[in-house]
Every structure is written in structure tokens, then in C-alpha cells.
Amino acid sequence: MKRREFIGEACKFAVLCSAPLALSTLQSCSDVENENTDFVSDDDFIDVNKNFIEFNLNQAPFDKLKEINGSIATNGNDFDSKGLLLFRQSENSILAFSRRCPHAGASLDAFNNGSSRCTSHGSEFNLSGKPTRGPAKSNLVQYKVEINEDTIKVSK
């Protein structure tokens, strides 16, 4: 076997051997969804567009937001491509954040015990949208929320 052929074969072998490691590394950075989180599609909203999104608290799974400390996460939609994190803070206050982790753009889980977690890299955020655990260093994007009886409107 000539030297050039040997180097070519050795390179092919190295690529084949490293492929599983490369794939597992890329997979660990993918967006992993938490099975315990309720997800909502565009069909569940009253109205969705680029400027605001509206929904009814009497419709599941939004009805979880009728309870103080209730939280849900929505799928991506026209308003926010990653979806929303919603949390009922008090009788008159619902918090709304983008589900997009500012570190690498993965989706965050719904709030649990006052914290939302990015399953891709472990960043955690408090109810103010501030990171409490890295690698994320930036706050979550927060949206305005209007409550009108059983209708919620989230806007930019």
C-alpha cells in the first residue's frame, strides 16, 4: 500500500470512528422538551399575530393559569417562534416570557417552584426572568400581559 492510500484510508477510519461522538455531542445541544410540561398549539389561542396573542383561561391547558403559581409553556407561534412561558403570580398578575433561552436559543420548561430550566445546558431563570444558574447571562424577554376577566392578552 502506498503512503497516499494509507493516509486516505486512515482518515476515512478516523471519521467513521468519531461520527458517533460528534452526533451525541450535537444531540445533547438539541432542544429537549420536558414531558411534564403542557404545550399549546396555535389552534388553542383566540388570536395570534406578530404583535399580540390572546387566549381564554377557561380553555385547557390555560385553565392552569387560574390558580396562583400555575404555569404553562406554549409551542412556538407567530407571536414568538419559541413559544411563551406563562406564570400566575397573583390574582391580578400573570407573567409572560419568551421560552427562548438567551444562551443558545433552546426552549425552556414551564416554571416549577419559581424557576424555569433550560434542559439543553442547565441555565435556570427566576420569576423576574433573570438567570440564577449559567451558562446564560442575559435575562429572558418579558412581554406585557393584560387580564380582562377570563381573556388574557400578551403583547410586545
Buried (B, 14 or more C-beta within 10 A) or exposed (E): EEEEEEEEEEEEEEEEEEEEEEEEEEEEEEBBEBEEBEBBEEEBBEEBEEEBBBBBBEEEBBBBBEEEBBBBBBBBBEBBEBBBBBBBBEEEEBBBBBBBBBBBEBBBBBBEEBBBBBBBBEBBBBBEBEBBBEEBEEBBBEBEBEBEEEBBBBEE
